[in-house]
Amino acid sequence: MTRDPALLSSISLSVVAAVVAAARVNTMSSADPEKALATAEALPVPAGGRNSPPASTYSSDEKGRSSQVERVDDRIEPPLYNAHVDVSGVDERKLIRKIDLYLVPWLSFLYLLSFLDRTSIGNAKLYHMTSDLGLTDQQYLIALTIFFFSYSIFEVPSNIFLKRLRPSIWLSLLMLLWGIMMTVQGLVHNYGGLLGMRWMLGMFEAGLFPGVNYYLSCWYKRSEFGIRAALFFSAATVSGAFGGLLAAAISNMDGVGGKPAWAWIFILEGLVTVVAGAMSFWIIQDFPDTAKFLTEAERTVVVRRLQSDDQYSAAGENLRWHYIWRSLLDWKTWVGMLLYTGADGPLYAFSLFLPSIIKELGYTATPANLLTVPVYTLACIVTCVVGYIADRHGNRGYLVMLCLSVGAAGYIILIFSRNAALSYVAVYLAACGIYPTIPNIIAWMSNNVEGSYKRSVTIAMFIGFGNINGAVSSNVYRARDAPWYTLGHGIVLMYICIGLITAVAYWYFLRRENARRERGERDEIIRGVNEHRTDLAKNGTYDSVADAKRDKGDEWSGYRYTL
């Protein structure tokens, strides 16, 4: 790239003037951030003001604002998406409400059906499924376990297909197929048939949860994603409450058509899923840059606001194995897998065995199912409240640690309690610790990964690994340990402790990396701007900041990780 000497001289003078102006703006930034940001729009002020380390060629604030290099040389600024489109008539707040209405309710309903379908076997067990199929306790646990293997194996491929295909096609097809598997599960007559249906159910359900979380992250800014993920996931808590009520109601069909109550639970829930899958083809929307329910101006606003939040890939990204390898080699992916496992293992143990745990406290099948309803209702409320607080005030890491601590307290009580009432209270603590943690971890991990394909693979990997541990947690509540299940509660507590330790580690390393970027240790070389900084060659050399953003994603020096 050639440079005009006069232009370079002008830029140098601009930088000097900007440094002087920064001294005036710096005090304003702490008192009135919004006014300071508005001032910064007109001045090339480093994010750190007078205290910005001199070693940093271009630095940014904690949300990854544009660097000094971008401000002083408009020729290397990322191009404005759809610059020819007039967006002056778009009300951003109304646009977000419109997106919420089109996306969140239906997707939450689909996840309600998904969680209902996978955990209904716990309710069916209370209505003599094991005796009718001649299952031993070990065979029942294997039937639970096999679901998680297929569920985990197909999550990463499914997320890649979701990005390559239209969500309206891929997610609808998955729902239709797992609804059929769920219905057929009510027609099995032996252990082998149940195993086959559980494997197929896991394979087709695999794409929904990681797929929808990735899909939602492509629509919302990082500070908006948490509450949407919480609302979506709260469908799991609603399904827990609704599942108990539904199972109690369906049990009255025992003997209808020669089928036992447990078979009707599978058949009716499966048929509802089939219908929902067929409807989803017309209801589920595609990605922001192609969504048909938005006007061109609205699509442009959505993409621009995401790019302003350092989601530069929002305008579209071609599949390159380079992006996928970046996910596989990123330390955050592997630490996140352990972190998510610390919440996901307890989640499945809790949801699959809560009816049995309550039953062993002295209640019969239907009252045991009904007593799960208030537990899940409270968990749903707490999940949404935590999601809102995390978006509003940040500090997702602290909230993860707090929720896991509450869950740990619940399981400590369950381990040592020999009083039914106290154990029932502890179940509430466990639910309020486990359920809010899941969407908060997903939002936290998603906030810290940029690049469409990288984020899709990362989300699928840590969710998939967590679900493999669902295979372990589904085997920890053995019939011979009833009624207090001390071993099962102890193993779940171990999982929570793993999650708590890795949450602290994840937070610490993100904070350390942000500090390194503030000091300028991760700055790239931008040709024609700071080529003399040969010490930065290890961070990469690019023609423009836009190229650096596009290639490096969240590893770009201006990107700041969410703590």
Disulfide bonds with the S-S distance in Angstrom:
none
